[in-house]
Amino acid sequence: MSSVTPAARPLRRDAERNRLLILEAAREVYADRGLTAGFDEIARVAGVGVGTVYRRFPDRADLVEALFDQQVDDVVARVEAAADHADAWEGLCAFARWGVQTQAADRGLAQVLSSAGHGHDRVAAGRERIEPAVRVLVRRAQQAGALRPDVTELDLGMTVAMVSRIGGPGDHELRERFLTLALDGLATRREAPSPLPARQPSQHDLGCVAELARPAR
């Protein structure tokens, strides 16, 4: 009996090491390519066999849940903090800017936030907390007279999701330009149009957006 237990311990340590390698690799791959990336790519980045990935995470949703449940909680915390901002409009704008840049940097997270088809109970429960939290944020800005009364939480969510898909990971100014235009359209009043970042879109940027919108074959 005593000879079996010590021999088993390195295997448990190796299994945990592989699990952490897989999670780190999946975070990198999903952030870059989204949730359609295959386990073979994750295994390559992790430096393990694809069979090891399947043993640790038999279903893709298990891996998605392990990766994103904490990040969904972070989104909820961020929107709740924005709703508590002393200036309701500034809180809404700050959350929108954070959401755009966060989703632009992590395609996997963006897909988790916009689709009900990924993840298990913990991620689903987290997503179900986001919508009412954003609803509070929207209503506070409307009660302050700063946000159009006909805007819903899904309008804000879709605006953030769409703007986050503009440009590449480093195109912060380009996304800020279009978010500024969108927020000006959502506001009930302003003394003058908000100044735009100097980065202007190019024909290449337009082509990239059109490519994203094209259905997969």
SULMO-V122980 format. One record per residue. RES is the residue in three letters. SS is DSSP state (H for helix, E for strand, C for the rest). NEAR is the number of other C-alpha atoms within 8 Angstrom. Layout:
[[RES;SS;NEAR] [RES;SS;NEAR]]
This chain:
[[MET;C;4] [SER;H;5] [SER;H;6] [VAL;H;7] [THR;H;8] [PRO;H;8] [ALA;H;8] [ALA;H;8] [ARG;H;8] [PRO;H;8] [LEU;H;8] [ARG;H;8] [ARG;H;8] [ASP;H;8] [ALA;H;8] [GLU;H;8] [ARG;H;8] [ASN;H;10] [ARG;H;10] [LEU;H;8] [LEU;H;10] [ILE;H;12] [LEU;H;11] [GLU;H;9] [ALA;H;12] [ALA;H;10] [ARG;H;9] [GLU;H;8] [VAL;H;13] [TYR;H;14] [ALA;H;12] [ASP;H;10] [ARG;H;10] [GLY;C;13] [LEU;C;8] [THR;C;6] [ALA;C;10] [GLY;C;6] [PHE;H;9] [ASP;H;7] [GLU;H;9] [ILE;H;15] [ALA;H;15] [ARG;H;10] [VAL;H;9] [ALA;H;10] [GLY;C;7] [VAL;C;10] [GLY;C;8] [VAL;H;11] [GLY;H;6] [THR;H;10] [VAL;H;15] [TYR;H;10] [ARG;H;7] [ARG;H;7] [PHE;C;9] [PRO;C;8] [ASP;C;7] [ARG;H;7] [ALA;H;9] [ASP;H;11] [LEU;H;10] [VAL;H;10] [GLU;H;12] [ALA;H;8] [LEU;H;11] [PHE;H;11] [ASP;H;11] [GLN;H;7] [GLN;H;9] [VAL;H;12] [ASP;H;9] [ASP;H;8] [VAL;H;9] [VAL;H;12] [ALA;H;8] [ARG;H;9] [VAL;H;13] [GLU;H;11] [ALA;H;8] [ALA;H;13] [ALA;H;14] [ASP;C;8] [HIS;C;9] [ALA;C;5] [ASP;C;6] [ALA;H;15] [TRP;H;10] [GLU;H;8] [GLY;H;14] [LEU;H;13] [CYS;H;9] [ALA;H;9] [PHE;H;11] [ALA;H;10] [ARG;H;11] [TRP;H;8] [GLY;H;11] [VAL;H;13] [GLN;H;10] [THR;H;8] [GLN;H;12] [ALA;H;13] [ALA;H;9] [ASP;C;12] [ARG;H;14] [GLY;H;12] [LEU;H;12] [ALA;H;11] [GLN;H;10] [VAL;H;11] [LEU;H;9] [SER;H;7] [SER;C;7] [ALA;C;8] [GLY;C;4] [HIS;C;8] [GLY;C;13] [HIS;C;9] [ASP;H;6] [ARG;H;9] [VAL;H;12] [ALA;H;10] [ALA;H;8] [GLY;H;12] [ARG;H;10] [GLU;H;8] [ARG;H;9] [ILE;H;11] [GLU;H;10] [PRO;H;8] [ALA;H;12] [VAL;H;12] [ARG;H;10] [VAL;H;9] [LEU;H;15] [VAL;H;13] [ARG;H;8] [ARG;H;10] [ALA;H;13] [GLN;H;11] [GLN;H;7] [ALA;C;9] [GLY;C;8] [ALA;C;12] [LEU;E;13] [ARG;C;10] [PRO;C;5] [ASP;C;4] [VAL;C;10] [THR;C;8] [GLU;H;10] [LEU;H;7] [ASP;H;8] [LEU;H;10] [GLY;H;8] [MET;H;8] [THR;H;10] [VAL;H;13] [ALA;H;13] [MET;H;8] [VAL;H;11] [SER;H;12] [ARG;C;9] [ILE;C;13] [GLY;C;11] [GLY;C;7] [PRO;C;7] [GLY;C;5] [ASP;C;9] [HIS;H;8] [GLU;H;9] [LEU;H;13] [ARG;H;13] [GLU;H;11] [ARG;H;12] [PHE;H;9] [LEU;H;12] [THR;H;10] [LEU;H;10] [ALA;H;9] [LEU;H;9] [ASP;H;10] [GLY;H;7] [LEU;H;9] [ALA;E;10] [THR;C;9] [ARG;C;5] [ARG;C;7] [GLU;C;4] [ALA;C;4] [PRO;C;6] [SER;C;7] [PRO;C;4] [LEU;C;8] [PRO;C;9] [ALA;C;5] [ARG;C;7] [GLN;C;7] [PRO;C;8] [SER;C;6] [GLN;H;6] [HIS;H;7] [ASP;H;10] [LEU;H;9] [GLY;H;8] [CYS;H;10] [VAL;H;11] [ALA;H;8] [GLU;H;7] [LEU;H;7] [ALA;H;6] [ARG;C;6] [PRO;C;5] [ALA;C;3] [ARG;C;2]]
